[in-house]
Amino acid sequence: MTALFRLGIDVTSAVDPRPTGVARYIRRLVAALRALDDPPEVILYHRARRRRRGDPTALFPDLEIRSLTWRVGQDLHAFHGPDARLPFSVRCAAAVTVHDLSAFERTDHATPRFLRRKRRQIGDAIRRADAVITHSPCVADEIATRFPGASSRVGSIPLAAAIPATFESTTRTLERRPVRLLVVGGPSVRKRSARIGPLLRYWRATLQWQPSIDWVGSGSDEAAADLIAELDAESASRVRFLGHVSDAELDALYGSSDGLLQLSDTEGFAMPLVEAAVRDCPVLSIDAPVLRETIGSDGAFFFDDDLGASSAAFRRFLELGERQCAVSFAREHVRPWSWTETARRTFERLRQLAESH
C-alpha cells in the first residue's frame, strides 16, 4: 500500500437536511477522521439520485466528492458504508455500520414494502462486508444471533458527543414551573411520539405536575400538528414542536432544558443520551438494554412502558439529589468516549481490513 491511505465514505445520509442521528454521526466521523494525527485521504461518495435532498458540497466544500455508482474501490484502500449499505461491487476492503435491527424486530413503524427493502439492504451489507461496526455490544450480539455467519466480523465502537467548552449545570432546583423537557426524535411510530400525550395526562393526574415539552426532530410540521391536536387542551398548550434545528441549536437546547425525555426504545446507541450527559442534562427514559448500555444503569431515570412506572420515575426525577446523582454517573460513564477515539478505532479497523484484503 502507498503511504497515504485512501478511504471512501458514503455520505448520502449526512446530506439529508433532517436532523437524524445517523446524519450527525457521519458528519462528525468525517471531521474526526480528518483531524487525526495521521489522517487518511478521505474521498466522499454520494448517491446522485438523492441529491435533491441536499448538496454535499455545502457540507464538505474542501473534499473530493464522487457520484456513488454500482462499483467503487478501484483506487481505494477501504470503503465505509456508515448507514448499513454497500454498492453492488466493492473492489477494496469494505466495512458497514449497522445502527440497529429495528427493521427486523418491529413491524409497526413502517410500511411492509419499506421494511422488506430495509431488511434486504441491511442483510446484504452484513453478509458482504469485511467488517460490521455497531455502536453498542447489545446490537453486536443481536447481529451475531440473527446473522451467525457474521459473528466473527462484528465489533462495537461507541459514539461520542461534542463536549462544550463551558456551560451551566442544568441540575437546578426546579423551583420554576413548568419543568421543561426536551424530546429528540420526529413525529413517527418508530420514535414513539404518541407516548407524549398519555404521559403528560397521567403525570398531571397523579403528580399535579405537568412539564412543558420542546420537541425537535425530522418529520413534517403537519404530522406533529396532528399528534398535538389529539392531546387535551392543557397538554397541547405545553408542547412546542421546533422541527429541524442545527447542531448548535440542539446543543443550546440541551443546555437550557431541565431534562431529556427519551421515548424511543428502538435505538442502536441513542446519541441524544450521550449529548445530554456531556451537558449535565438529566435523562428520563423508557427502559431498554441498549439505552442502559449507552448511559449506564444509574445514569437515567428509567421506566417500563407503563404509565405508573413513568410517574414513579418522574417523581424521582423531580428530586434534586436524585438528579445530581444521575447526572454525575452519566457524565463519568461517557467521559472515556470522544470523537477522536471513535475515529481512531474506526480507522484502525479499516487499516486492518485493507492489510488483510
Secondary structure, 3 states (H helix, E strand, C coil): CCCCCEEEEECHHHHCCCCCHHHHHHHHHHHHHHCCCCCCEEEEEECHHHHHHCCHHHHCCCCCEEECCCEECCCCCEEEECCCCCCCEECCEEEEECCCCHHHHCCCCCCHHHHHHHHHHHHHHHHHCCEEEECCHHHHHHHHHHCHHHHHHEEECCCCCCCCCCCCCCCCCCCCCCCEEEEECCCCCCCCHHHHHHHHHHHHHHHCCCCEEEEECCCCHHHHHHHHHCCCHHHHCCEEEEECCCHHHHHHHHHHCCEEEECCCCCCCCHHHHHHHHCCCCEEEECCHHHHHHHCCCCCEEECCCHHHHHHHHHHHCCHHHHHHHHHHHHHHHCCCCHHHHHHHHHHHHHHHHHHC
